[in-house]
Amino acid sequence: MKVKPIYPNLYLYTFPNQYELASTFIRLQEFYESPYKEIKGKYFTSENFMDLYAKDQKDNKFTYFDDWNGFNIPGDIVLKFAQLFQNDLTKKEKKLLCKFMKTTIHQKFYKRELVDFSQSLWLIGNNGF
């Protein structure tokens, strides 16, 4: 995973392949925008989400890692997710959140700016295309 600021308050996280991207962002993205009321904005396990998602797919197959190749999450949602899931983060989520915190806070700190995690700060992920 590589991080690159591409515009003020906009950070691009690039992954070597679609699986790494989607498996890192899956819970964060669904916490933010899930169509499932039992998932969106709430604590859930990967298994909870995977079961719901598979039920909506043809032949009940879990296809999320093939279905999604880009994500965008506002900074305030990233922080809410980190707080709610702090005791159950995957290794990939921990790595993503560590990079997020280092990138955003350190850049603002050295510029002597306040960190604003409102809708103006975005985390964007793609698989290098």
VMD Tcl script that builds the backbone (N, CA, C; Angstrom):
set m [mol new atoms 387]
animate dup $m
set s [atomselect $m all]
$s set {name element resname resid chain x y z} {
  {N N MET 1 A 0.836 -1.172 0.000}
  {CA C MET 1 A 0.000 0.000 0.000}
  {C C MET 1 A 0.887 1.242 0.000}
  {N N LYS 2 A 0.585 2.133 -0.926}
  {CA C LYS 2 A 1.311 3.396 -1.001}
  {C C LYS 2 A 0.317 4.536 -0.798}
  {N N VAL 3 A 0.777 5.597 -0.162}
  {CA C VAL 3 A -0.069 6.761 0.099}
  {C C VAL 3 A 0.534 7.973 -0.579}
  {N N LYS 4 A -0.341 8.740 -1.236}
  {CA C LYS 4 A 0.129 9.927 -1.930}
  {C C LYS 4 A -0.938 11.019 -1.822}
  {N N PRO 5 A -0.548 12.185 -1.304}
  {CA C PRO 5 A -1.510 13.292 -1.329}
  {C C PRO 5 A -1.690 13.746 -2.779}
  {N N ILE 6 A -2.929 13.845 -3.238}
  {CA C ILE 6 A -3.164 14.234 -4.630}
  {C C ILE 6 A -3.845 15.587 -4.752}
  {N N TYR 7 A -4.284 16.119 -3.636}
  {CA C TYR 7 A -4.921 17.420 -3.570}
  {C C TYR 7 A -5.027 17.758 -2.100}
  {N N PRO 8 A -5.152 19.011 -1.719}
  {CA C PRO 8 A -5.288 19.292 -0.284}
  {C C PRO 8 A -6.425 18.461 0.333}
  {N N ASN 9 A -6.102 17.752 1.392}
  {CA C ASN 9 A -7.054 16.909 2.119}
  {C C ASN 9 A -7.583 15.717 1.328}
  {N N LEU 10 A -6.882 15.313 0.290}
  {CA C LEU 10 A -7.273 14.162 -0.516}
  {C C LEU 10 A -6.061 13.255 -0.671}
  {N N TYR 11 A -6.168 12.028 -0.166}
  {CA C TYR 11 A -5.048 11.092 -0.140}
  {C C TYR 11 A -5.389 9.842 -0.927}
  {N N LEU 12 A -4.506 9.474 -1.826}
  {CA C LEU 12 A -4.698 8.281 -2.642}
  {C C LEU 12 A -3.906 7.126 -2.051}
  {N N TYR 13 A -4.587 6.042 -1.771}
  {CA C TYR 13 A -3.973 4.815 -1.268}
  {C C TYR 13 A -4.006 3.813 -2.409}
  {N N THR 14 A -2.849 3.434 -2.886}
  {CA C THR 14 A -2.740 2.536 -4.032}
  {C C THR 14 A -2.290 1.157 -3.565}
  {N N PHE 15 A -2.933 0.144 -4.097}
  {CA C PHE 15 A -2.657 -1.244 -3.727}
  {C C PHE 15 A -2.174 -2.018 -4.950}
  {N N PRO 16 A -1.423 -3.097 -4.735}
  {CA C PRO 16 A -0.869 -3.842 -5.868}
  {C C PRO 16 A -1.915 -4.592 -6.688}
  {N N ASN 17 A -3.073 -4.876 -6.100}
  {CA C ASN 17 A -4.100 -5.604 -6.836}
  {C C ASN 17 A -5.474 -5.364 -6.204}
  {N N GLN 18 A -6.480 -5.768 -6.914}
  {CA C GLN 18 A -7.851 -5.511 -6.481}
  {C C GLN 18 A -8.196 -6.253 -5.194}
  {N N TYR 19 A -7.702 -7.449 -5.028}
  {CA C TYR 19 A -7.987 -8.192 -3.805}
  {C C TYR 19 A -7.449 -7.461 -2.575}
  {N N GLU 20 A -6.200 -7.003 -2.632}
  {CA C GLU 20 A -5.610 -6.291 -1.492}
  {C C GLU 20 A -6.406 -5.027 -1.183}
  {N N LEU 21 A -6.794 -4.322 -2.217}
  {CA C LEU 21 A -7.588 -3.111 -2.051}
  {C C LEU 21 A -8.927 -3.418 -1.379}
  {N N ALA 22 A -9.711 -4.286 -1.982}
  {CA C ALA 22 A -11.064 -4.565 -1.488}
  {C C ALA 22 A -11.054 -5.236 -0.116}
  {N N SER 23 A -10.100 -6.112 0.123}
  {CA C SER 23 A -10.060 -6.786 1.427}
  {C C SER 23 A -9.606 -5.851 2.541}
  {N N THR 24 A -8.925 -4.776 2.189}
  {CA C THR 24 A -8.527 -3.770 3.177}
  {C C THR 24 A -9.680 -2.809 3.474}
  {N N PHE 25 A -10.391 -2.398 2.461}
  {CA C PHE 25 A -11.440 -1.388 2.600}
  {C C PHE 25 A -12.832 -1.935 2.918}
  {N N ILE 26 A -13.044 -3.227 2.832}
  {CA C ILE 26 A -14.396 -3.788 2.882}
  {C C ILE 26 A -15.224 -3.309 4.075}
  {N N ARG 27 A -14.712 -3.439 5.275}
  {CA C ARG 27 A -15.530 -3.046 6.434}
  {C C ARG 27 A -15.641 -1.531 6.558}
  {N N LEU 28 A -14.579 -0.835 6.248}
  {CA C LEU 28 A -14.613 0.626 6.320}
  {C C LEU 28 A -15.637 1.186 5.331}
  {N N GLN 29 A -15.616 0.702 4.112}
  {CA C GLN 29 A -16.566 1.177 3.091}
  {C C GLN 29 A -18.000 0.826 3.461}
  {N N GLU 30 A -18.222 -0.388 3.927}
  {CA C GLU 30 A -19.583 -0.797 4.262}
  {C C GLU 30 A -20.090 -0.112 5.525}
  {N N PHE 31 A -19.203 0.203 6.444}
  {CA C PHE 31 A -19.575 0.998 7.610}
  {C C PHE 31 A -20.097 2.363 7.146}
  {N N TYR 32 A -19.486 2.887 6.116}
  {CA C TYR 32 A -19.845 4.199 5.584}
  {C C TYR 32 A -21.116 4.164 4.728}
  {N N GLU 33 A -21.202 3.263 3.764}
  {CA C GLU 33 A -22.275 3.333 2.768}
  {C C GLU 33 A -23.032 2.033 2.519}
  {N N SER 34 A -23.014 1.120 3.424}
  {CA C SER 34 A -23.669 -0.161 3.183}
  {C C SER 34 A -25.170 -0.008 2.941}
  {N N PRO 35 A -25.697 -0.790 2.007}
  {CA C PRO 35 A -27.148 -0.789 1.809}
  {C C PRO 35 A -27.873 -1.579 2.908}
  {N N TYR 36 A -27.113 -2.287 3.733}
  {CA C TYR 36 A -27.709 -3.119 4.782}
  {C C TYR 36 A -27.817 -2.325 6.080}
  {N N LYS 37 A -29.040 -2.149 6.568}
  {CA C LYS 37 A -29.259 -1.337 7.772}
  {C C LYS 37 A -28.571 -1.916 8.994}
  {N N GLU 38 A -28.366 -3.221 9.027}
  {CA C GLU 38 A -27.693 -3.843 10.164}
  {C C GLU 38 A -26.169 -3.680 10.113}
  {N N ILE 39 A -25.654 -3.091 9.045}
  {CA C ILE 39 A -24.215 -2.895 8.841}
  {C C ILE 39 A -23.838 -1.414 8.883}
  {N N LYS 40 A -24.534 -0.604 8.124}
  {CA C LYS 40 A -24.167 0.808 7.960}
  {C C LYS 40 A -24.127 1.543 9.304}
  {N N GLY 41 A -22.944 2.098 9.606}
  {CA C GLY 41 A -22.769 2.886 10.811}
  {C C GLY 41 A -22.731 2.102 12.103}
  {N N LYS 42 A -22.663 0.775 11.994}
  {CA C LYS 42 A -22.692 -0.082 13.183}
  {C C LYS 42 A -21.498 -1.026 13.196}
  {N N TYR 43 A -21.243 -1.598 14.358}
  {CA C TYR 43 A -20.203 -2.615 14.456}
  {C C TYR 43 A -20.704 -3.900 13.786}
  {N N PHE 44 A -19.833 -4.568 13.042}
  {CA C PHE 44 A -20.159 -5.853 12.418}
  {C C PHE 44 A -18.857 -6.594 12.141}
  {N N THR 45 A -18.967 -7.891 11.999}
  {CA C THR 45 A -17.795 -8.691 11.642}
  {C C THR 45 A -17.761 -8.866 10.127}
  {N N SER 46 A -16.623 -9.252 9.639}
  {CA C SER 46 A -16.503 -9.542 8.203}
  {C C SER 46 A -17.473 -10.638 7.810}
  {N N GLU 47 A -17.587 -11.640 8.668}
  {CA C GLU 47 A -18.482 -12.766 8.377}
  {C C GLU 47 A -19.934 -12.305 8.278}
  {N N ASN 48 A -20.366 -11.405 9.180}
  {CA C ASN 48 A -21.732 -10.862 9.105}
  {C C ASN 48 A -21.985 -10.243 7.734}
  {N N PHE 49 A -21.065 -9.389 7.324}
  {CA C PHE 49 A -21.239 -8.712 6.046}
  {C C PHE 49 A -21.177 -9.686 4.873}
  {N N MET 50 A -20.214 -10.572 4.897}
  {CA C MET 50 A -20.044 -11.512 3.784}
  {C C MET 50 A -21.294 -12.362 3.580}
  {N N ASP 51 A -21.903 -12.794 4.665}
  {CA C ASP 51 A -23.131 -13.595 4.557}
  {C C ASP 51 A -24.270 -12.789 3.933}
  {N N LEU 52 A -24.443 -11.550 4.382}
  {CA C LEU 52 A -25.496 -10.702 3.808}
  {C C LEU 52 A -25.253 -10.428 2.326}
  {N N TYR 53 A -24.019 -10.095 1.994}
  {CA C TYR 53 A -23.673 -9.762 0.614}
  {C C TYR 53 A -23.879 -10.968 -0.308}
  {N N ALA 54 A -23.441 -12.124 0.132}
  {CA C ALA 54 A -23.564 -13.336 -0.686}
  {C C ALA 54 A -25.026 -13.680 -0.961}
  {N N LYS 55 A -25.891 -13.449 0.015}
  {CA C LYS 55 A -27.314 -13.753 -0.170}
  {C C LYS 55 A -27.933 -12.933 -1.293}
  {N N ASP 56 A -27.379 -11.758 -1.551}
  {CA C ASP 56 A -27.900 -10.889 -2.609}
  {C C ASP 56 A -27.287 -11.162 -3.980}
  {N N GLN 57 A -26.354 -12.086 -4.061}
  {CA C GLN 57 A -25.654 -12.347 -5.320}
  {C C GLN 57 A -26.189 -13.619 -5.988}
  {N N LYS 58 A -25.942 -13.680 -7.263}
  {CA C LYS 58 A -26.326 -14.871 -8.025}
  {C C LYS 58 A -25.645 -16.093 -7.428}
  {N N ASP 59 A -26.359 -17.135 -7.255}
  {CA C ASP 59 A -25.855 -18.398 -6.715}
  {C C ASP 59 A -25.295 -18.253 -5.293}
  {N N ASN 60 A -25.675 -17.198 -4.604}
  {CA C ASN 60 A -25.213 -16.962 -3.226}
  {C C ASN 60 A -23.693 -16.975 -3.099}
  {N N LYS 61 A -23.007 -16.460 -4.110}
  {CA C LYS 61 A -21.543 -16.406 -4.081}
  {C C LYS 61 A -21.083 -15.041 -3.581}
  {N N PHE 62 A -20.031 -15.049 -2.787}
  {CA C PHE 62 A -19.460 -13.802 -2.301}
  {C C PHE 62 A -18.496 -13.276 -3.360}
  {N N THR 63 A -18.871 -12.186 -4.009}
  {CA C THR 63 A -18.104 -11.656 -5.141}
  {C C THR 63 A -17.547 -10.256 -4.893}
  {N N TYR 64 A -17.621 -9.778 -3.674}
  {CA C TYR 64 A -17.244 -8.390 -3.348}
  {C C TYR 64 A -15.855 -8.028 -3.842}
  {N N PHE 65 A -14.885 -8.911 -3.652}
  {CA C PHE 65 A -13.504 -8.605 -4.029}
  {C C PHE 65 A -13.347 -8.432 -5.536}
  {N N ASP 66 A -14.250 -8.988 -6.302}
  {CA C ASP 66 A -14.244 -8.798 -7.750}
  {C C ASP 66 A -15.141 -7.642 -8.185}
  {N N ASP 67 A -16.124 -7.319 -7.360}
  {CA C ASP 67 A -17.122 -6.319 -7.723}
  {C C ASP 67 A -16.643 -4.877 -7.563}
  {N N TRP 68 A -15.768 -4.624 -6.607}
  {CA C TRP 68 A -15.404 -3.247 -6.265}
  {C C TRP 68 A -13.914 -3.000 -6.465}
  {N N ASN 69 A -13.593 -1.944 -7.226}
  {CA C ASN 69 A -12.181 -1.650 -7.491}
  {C C ASN 69 A -11.778 -0.231 -7.122}
  {N N GLY 70 A -12.609 0.452 -6.352}
  {CA C GLY 70 A -12.270 1.780 -5.877}
  {C C GLY 70 A -13.165 2.165 -4.716}
  {N N PHE 71 A -12.634 2.959 -3.808}
  {CA C PHE 71 A -13.360 3.345 -2.606}
  {C C PHE 71 A -13.045 4.794 -2.271}
  {N N ASN 72 A -13.970 5.452 -1.603}
  {CA C ASN 72 A -13.706 6.800 -1.093}
  {C C ASN 72 A -14.437 6.955 0.231}
  {N N ILE 73 A -13.713 7.425 1.215}
  {CA C ILE 73 A -14.232 7.511 2.574}
  {C C ILE 73 A -13.880 8.884 3.155}
  {N N PRO 74 A -14.849 9.607 3.701}
  {CA C PRO 74 A -14.530 10.872 4.374}
  {C C PRO 74 A -13.732 10.631 5.657}
  {N N GLY 75 A -12.867 11.559 5.995}
  {CA C GLY 75 A -12.008 11.425 7.162}
  {C C GLY 75 A -12.746 11.225 8.464}
  {N N ASP 76 A -13.899 11.895 8.639}
  {CA C ASP 76 A -14.624 11.729 9.898}
  {C C ASP 76 A -15.180 10.317 10.042}
  {N N ILE 77 A -15.515 9.692 8.938}
  {CA C ILE 77 A -16.000 8.302 8.968}
  {C C ILE 77 A -14.854 7.364 9.330}
  {N N VAL 78 A -13.673 7.637 8.811}
  {CA C VAL 78 A -12.497 6.819 9.143}
  {C C VAL 78 A -12.285 6.817 10.658}
  {N N LEU 79 A -12.384 7.981 11.268}
  {CA C LEU 79 A -12.190 8.071 12.717}
  {C C LEU 79 A -13.297 7.370 13.497}
  {N N LYS 80 A -14.529 7.505 13.060}
  {CA C LYS 80 A -15.646 6.807 13.726}
  {C C LYS 80 A -15.460 5.292 13.630}
  {N N PHE 81 A -15.055 4.834 12.457}
  {CA C PHE 81 A -14.795 3.405 12.258}
  {C C PHE 81 A -13.680 2.938 13.190}
  {N N ALA 82 A -12.592 3.682 13.225}
  {CA C ALA 82 A -11.446 3.300 14.059}
  {C C ALA 82 A -11.844 3.200 15.523}
  {N N GLN 83 A -12.663 4.107 15.970}
  {CA C GLN 83 A -13.091 4.087 17.370}
  {C C GLN 83 A -14.002 2.895 17.659}
  {N N LEU 84 A -14.976 2.663 16.799}
  {CA C LEU 84 A -15.938 1.583 17.025}
  {C C LEU 84 A -15.306 0.198 16.882}
  {N N PHE 85 A -14.373 0.049 15.952}
  {CA C PHE 85 A -13.790 -1.259 15.652}
  {C C PHE 85 A -12.422 -1.465 16.310}
  {N N GLN 86 A -12.004 -0.557 17.173}
  {CA C GLN 86 A -10.645 -0.564 17.699}
  {C C GLN 86 A -10.208 -1.884 18.328}
  {N N ASN 87 A -11.110 -2.646 18.868}
  {CA C ASN 87 A -10.752 -3.917 19.501}
  {C C ASN 87 A -10.868 -5.107 18.555}
  {N N ASP 88 A -11.220 -4.851 17.302}
  {CA C ASP 88 A -11.416 -5.947 16.352}
  {C C ASP 88 A -10.959 -5.570 14.944}
  {N N LEU 89 A -9.862 -4.861 14.842}
  {CA C LEU 89 A -9.347 -4.484 13.527}
  {C C LEU 89 A -8.535 -5.628 12.926}
  {N N THR 90 A -8.669 -5.809 11.620}
  {CA C THR 90 A -7.826 -6.777 10.932}
  {C C THR 90 A -6.426 -6.182 10.786}
  {N N LYS 91 A -5.463 -6.990 10.429}
  {CA C LYS 91 A -4.103 -6.486 10.204}
  {C C LYS 91 A -4.094 -5.435 9.094}
  {N N LYS 92 A -4.874 -5.679 8.050}
  {CA C LYS 92 A -4.936 -4.732 6.927}
  {C C LYS 92 A -5.572 -3.418 7.350}
  {N N GLU 93 A -6.625 -3.490 8.151}
  {CA C GLU 93 A -7.269 -2.269 8.635}
  {C C GLU 93 A -6.322 -1.483 9.536}
  {N N LYS 94 A -5.594 -2.177 10.403}
  {CA C LYS 94 A -4.628 -1.504 11.283}
  {C C LYS 94 A -3.571 -0.776 10.462}
  {N N LYS 95 A -3.065 -1.442 9.440}
  {CA C LYS 95 A -2.042 -0.839 8.589}
  {C C LYS 95 A -2.598 0.399 7.874}
  {N N LEU 96 A -3.799 0.287 7.344}
  {CA C LEU 96 A -4.441 1.406 6.664}
  {C C LEU 96 A -4.645 2.579 7.625}
  {N N LEU 97 A -5.163 2.302 8.800}
  {CA C LEU 97 A -5.423 3.368 9.766}
  {C C LEU 97 A -4.128 4.014 10.263}
  {N N CYS 98 A -3.094 3.219 10.461}
  {CA C CYS 98 A -1.799 3.782 10.872}
  {C C CYS 98 A -1.263 4.729 9.809}
  {N N LYS 99 A -1.336 4.307 8.555}
  {CA C LYS 99 A -0.866 5.177 7.466}
  {C C LYS 99 A -1.721 6.432 7.367}
  {N N PHE 100 A -2.996 6.273 7.537}
  {CA C PHE 100 A -3.912 7.406 7.491}
  {C C PHE 100 A -3.565 8.421 8.567}
  {N N MET 101 A -3.391 7.961 9.788}
  {CA C MET 101 A -3.093 8.866 10.895}
  {C C MET 101 A -1.725 9.534 10.701}
  {N N LYS 102 A -0.735 8.759 10.307}
  {CA C LYS 102 A 0.601 9.329 10.097}
  {C C LYS 102 A 0.593 10.359 8.982}
  {N N THR 103 A -0.043 10.037 7.886}
  {CA C THR 103 A -0.063 10.922 6.731}
  {C C THR 103 A -0.787 12.223 7.043}
  {N N THR 104 A -1.977 12.136 7.575}
  {CA C THR 104 A -2.780 13.340 7.773}
  {C C THR 104 A -2.298 14.169 8.950}
  {N N ILE 105 A -2.113 13.558 10.082}
  {CA C ILE 105 A -1.727 14.317 11.274}
  {C C ILE 105 A -0.327 14.895 11.132}
  {N N HIS 106 A 0.626 14.126 10.653}
  {CA C HIS 106 A 1.998 14.614 10.538}
  {C C HIS 106 A 2.101 15.759 9.540}
  {N N GLN 107 A 1.435 15.642 8.407}
  {CA C GLN 107 A 1.502 16.725 7.427}
  {C C GLN 107 A 0.905 18.000 7.987}
  {N N LYS 108 A -0.204 17.897 8.682}
  {CA C LYS 108 A -0.834 19.080 9.272}
  {C C LYS 108 A 0.014 19.631 10.418}
  {N N PHE 109 A 0.584 18.735 11.235}
  {CA C PHE 109 A 1.374 19.164 12.383}
  {C C PHE 109 A 2.569 19.998 11.937}
  {N N TYR 110 A 3.271 19.507 10.937}
  {CA C TYR 110 A 4.463 20.221 10.483}
  {C C TYR 110 A 4.126 21.547 9.804}
  {N N LYS 111 A 2.917 21.667 9.297}
  {CA C LYS 111 A 2.482 22.933 8.710}
  {C C LYS 111 A 1.805 23.816 9.762}
  {N N ARG 112 A 1.747 23.325 11.007}
  {CA C ARG 112 A 1.103 24.033 12.121}
  {C C ARG 112 A -0.364 24.328 11.814}
  {N N GLU 113 A -1.036 23.373 11.193}
  {CA C GLU 113 A -2.464 23.509 10.897}
  {C C GLU 113 A -3.242 22.567 11.806}
  {N N LEU 114 A -4.480 22.911 12.052}
  {CA C LEU 114 A -5.356 22.010 12.787}
  {C C LEU 114 A -5.799 20.891 11.859}
  {N N VAL 115 A -5.981 19.706 12.406}
  {CA C VAL 115 A -6.479 18.590 11.609}
  {C C VAL 115 A -8.000 18.639 11.625}
  {N N ASP 116 A -8.603 18.748 10.473}
  {CA C ASP 116 A -10.060 18.755 10.357}
  {C C ASP 116 A -10.483 17.463 9.665}
  {N N PHE 117 A -11.090 16.572 10.445}
  {CA C PHE 117 A -11.515 15.283 9.891}
  {C C PHE 117 A -12.959 15.323 9.409}
  {N N SER 118 A -13.407 16.486 9.006}
  {CA C SER 118 A -14.769 16.611 8.503}
  {C C SER 118 A -14.849 16.082 7.076}
  {N N GLN 119 A -15.940 16.368 6.418}
  {CA C GLN 119 A -16.159 15.873 5.058}
  {C C GLN 119 A -15.095 16.354 4.070}
  {N N SER 120 A -14.272 17.327 4.448}
  {CA C SER 120 A -13.283 17.851 3.509}
  {C C SER 120 A -12.030 16.990 3.414}
  {N N LEU 121 A -11.889 16.005 4.285}
  {CA C LEU 121 A -10.725 15.123 4.244}
  {C C LEU 121 A -11.174 13.770 3.720}
  {N N TRP 122 A -10.542 13.298 2.649}
  {CA C TRP 122 A -10.977 12.049 2.020}
  {C C TRP 122 A -9.824 11.073 1.873}
  {N N LEU 123 A -10.146 9.826 2.025}
  {CA C LEU 123 A -9.247 8.711 1.820}
  {C C LEU 123 A -9.752 7.977 0.579}
  {N N ILE 124 A -8.946 7.867 -0.450}
  {CA C ILE 124 A -9.331 7.246 -1.706}
  {C C ILE 124 A -8.454 6.012 -1.905}
  {N N GLY 125 A -9.047 4.910 -2.295}
  {CA C GLY 125 A -8.263 3.704 -2.547}
  {C C GLY 125 A -8.487 3.198 -3.956}
  {N N ASN 126 A -7.412 2.752 -4.594}
  {CA C ASN 126 A -7.555 2.081 -5.890}
  {C C ASN 126 A -6.457 1.030 -6.038}
  {N N ASN 127 A -6.573 0.230 -7.080}
  {CA C ASN 127 A -5.601 -0.854 -7.252}
  {C C ASN 127 A -4.551 -0.535 -8.306}
  {N N GLY 128 A -4.187 0.712 -8.399}
  {CA C GLY 128 A -3.072 1.102 -9.240}
  {C C GLY 128 A -3.390 1.402 -10.688}
  {N N PHE 129 A -4.659 1.419 -11.052}
  {CA C PHE 129 A -4.976 1.751 -12.446}
  {C C PHE 129 A -5.229 3.210 -12.607}
}
mol reanalyze $m
mol bondsrecalc $m
mol representation Tube
mol addrep $m
